[in-house]
Amino acid sequence: MDYTAECFDKFQSLPTNIKNKLSVGKYYKRLKEIEQKYIGLDYKKFKEDLADIVWNFLEDVQSKYNKYINDKPYLNTILEEGLNYSLSITQPKIKQVRKVLGILR
């Protein structure tokens, strides 16, 4: 595993609240770097570079979407796990509400 992949794995294993704070700091630093890069350049260059970044991001999102949408068994597994998880949370609450309302089955 290369250094970048190792760093990414370590970052992914952090708790969400810490990842969010680090991401905000990282993006702020990145914004400052971008600001410095485009000082003195025309707006056209900035827009072209931004369009490339957005294009690459959307291309990545689209490829992931296609990967999941074309793998129906895996997609169904994810959906079923989500259903079971949501039912495990909602069913006790619904039962409690029915008891309070006097409509238990």
URRA-V133039 format. One record per residue. N is the residue number from 0. RES is the residue in one letter. PSI is psi in degrees with one decimal (999 if undefined). OMEGA is omega in whole degrees, -180 to 180 (999 if undefined). Layout:
n=(N	N)
res=(RES	RES)
psi=(PSI	PSI)
omega=(OMEGA	OMEGA)
This chain:
n=(0	1	2	3	4	5	6	7	8	9	10	11	12	13	14	15	16	17	18	19	20	21	22	23	24	25	26	27	28	29	30	31	32	33	34	35	36	37	38	39	40	41	42	43	44	45	46	47	48	49	50	51	52	53	54	55	56	57	58	59	60	61	62	63	64	65	66	67	68	69	70	71	72	73	74	75	76	77	78	79	80	81	82	83	84	85	86	87	88	89	90	91	92	93	94	95	96	97	98	99	100	101	102	103	104)
res=(M	D	Y	T	A	E	C	F	D	K	F	Q	S	L	P	T	N	I	K	N	K	L	S	V	G	K	Y	Y	K	R	L	K	E	I	E	Q	K	Y	I	G	L	D	Y	K	K	F	K	E	D	L	A	D	I	V	W	N	F	L	E	D	V	Q	S	K	Y	N	K	Y	I	N	D	K	P	Y	L	N	T	I	L	E	E	G	L	N	Y	S	L	S	I	T	Q	P	K	I	K	Q	V	R	K	V	L	G	I	L	R)
psi=(134.6	171.1	-41.2	-45.9	-39.1	-44.3	-41.8	-44.1	-41.8	-41.8	-43.5	-28.2	-7.1	154.6	151.0	-43.6	-36.1	-41.6	-41.4	-44.8	-41.8	-38.1	-43.2	-45.2	-41.3	-44.0	-35.5	-44.6	-42.3	-40.3	-39.8	-40.6	-42.8	-43.1	-44.3	-36.8	-35.2	4.1	127.1	-8.7	160.2	163.2	-28.3	-44.6	-42.0	-46.6	-39.9	-45.7	-40.8	-42.9	-39.9	-42.6	-46.8	-43.2	-47.9	-39.9	-48.3	-33.7	-41.5	-44.8	-44.3	-40.4	-38.7	-41.4	-49.2	-37.7	-46.8	-40.2	-26.3	-8.4	77.9	-43.3	-43.0	-42.4	-43.1	-35.3	-45.1	-45.2	-40.6	-40.1	-40.3	-41.8	-48.7	-40.2	-46.2	-36.9	-36.3	-25.9	-43.2	-34.8	-45.9	-37.2	-41.5	-40.8	-42.0	-43.2	-43.9	-38.9	-45.1	-39.0	-10.5	28.2	38.5	141.8	999)
omega=(-180	-175	-179	180	179	179	180	179	179	179	-179	-177	179	174	-174	-177	179	178	-180	-179	179	-180	179	179	180	-179	177	179	180	178	178	178	180	179	180	-178	-173	176	178	178	180	-176	-179	-180	178	-179	179	179	178	178	178	180	180	180	-180	179	-179	177	178	179	-179	180	177	178	-179	178	-177	-176	180	178	-174	180	180	179	178	177	179	-179	180	177	178	178	-179	179	-178	177	180	179	-173	-175	177	-180	179	178	179	179	179	179	-180	-179	178	180	178	177	999)
